[in-house]
Amino acid sequence: MAKPMKKYLVLYHMTAAAQRKAERMRKQGGKAAMEEGMKAWMAWAESCGDQLVEMGAPLAKGSKIDASGVSDSKRNVSGFSVVQAKSIGGARKLLKKHPHLSWVDSGCSIEVHEMQPM
């Protein structure tokens, strides 16, 4: 019997310096540069096959909300995706050569969390 797939939330992080560099690249290169940059992401998505549940989207400035109130988030989360795999190791394997890791030379990282069933 095949082991069931679990879902994993993938969070993309960029340092503030990497975010500034990415924004400069977008402004200088325009739509053509953005389309070229997406080729690596689309190749990654294709390599995942049906293990990519949701490509996700870029994220902008966020807020931290807790019992004491609301403040700007300091986490630098720049996007998300959802993948599925039999284990966290399988999810990590899907992300090992993700284009986000080399997108703006440095300052990019990926975090992955198992999504628990309700």
N, C-alpha and C positions, 0 to 999 in steps of 0.2 A: 504494500500500500504506500503510495507516494505521500511524502510529508507535505502538509498544507503550507501554502505561501502565507507569509506575514507581510504586513505593510510597514513601510518605514518613511518617516518624514525627513527630507533632506533640506538642510538649511545652508545657504551660501553666505559666506562672510567676506567682507572686504574692509581693509583698514581705511581710515579717512584719506590717507595719501593715495591708495589704490583707487578709491572712488573719484578723487580729483583727477587722476590720470585718465581713468576711463571716460570721465565727462569731457576732458580735453580731446580725447581721441574721437568721441562721438561728434563734437562740434567741428573738428578739423576735417574728418573724413566723410561726414554726412551719411546719407542713406546707403550709399554703396559700401562704405566701410562697415556699417551695421549689418548689412546683408552678408558681407564676407565673414564677419565675426560669427554670425549665426550658423555658418556651414559646419563648423566644428561641433556646435551644440546639436545640430540636426543629425550629424553622423553618430554622435554619442547616443542620441535618442533611438536611432535606428538599431544600433548595436545592442540596446537593451531589449528590443522586441516588446513582448507583452509584459515584461517585468517593469516597464515604465508605465505606471498607473496614471500619472498626471505630470505633464511637462512643468506645470507651475507658471510662475511669473516673476518678474523683477519686483522688488519691494523698495519703498522709499522710507523716509524718516518715520520712526515709530515712537510710541509712548510706553512708558512703564507705569503700570497702575497697581498700587498696593494700598494697604489700610491707611497709610499716611497721606495718600493723595496721588497726583499724577505728575510725572516728570518725563523729560526726553529720554528715550532709550539710548544707552551707550553701547549696545551690542553690535552695531554695524551689520545687521542682517540685510543682505542685498537681494535675496530671492529664495524660492523654495521649489521643491519637486516632491513627488511621492513615487516610490518604487516598491516593488514586492520581491521577496526572496524567501528561501526556506529558513535562513538564519541571518543574524547580523553580519556574519562573515561573508555571506553571499551578497548582502547589500553593499558592504565595503568593497567587494570585488568589482561590482558595477561602477563604483565611483573612483576606483584607483587611478584611472587615466582620464578623469573628467577634464574637459577643456577649461573649466573655471579655475583650476589650480595653476594654470600658466597664462591666464588671460592677459593680465597687465604686468607680466614679469614677476611680480611678488605681491605679497599682502593679501592673497586670497586663500581661503580655507573652506572646508566643507565639514559639516557636522551632520550626523545621522542618528535618528532615534526610532526605536521600535514603537509603533502605534499599538496600544493595548486595546483589545476588544472590549466593548461595553456590555 
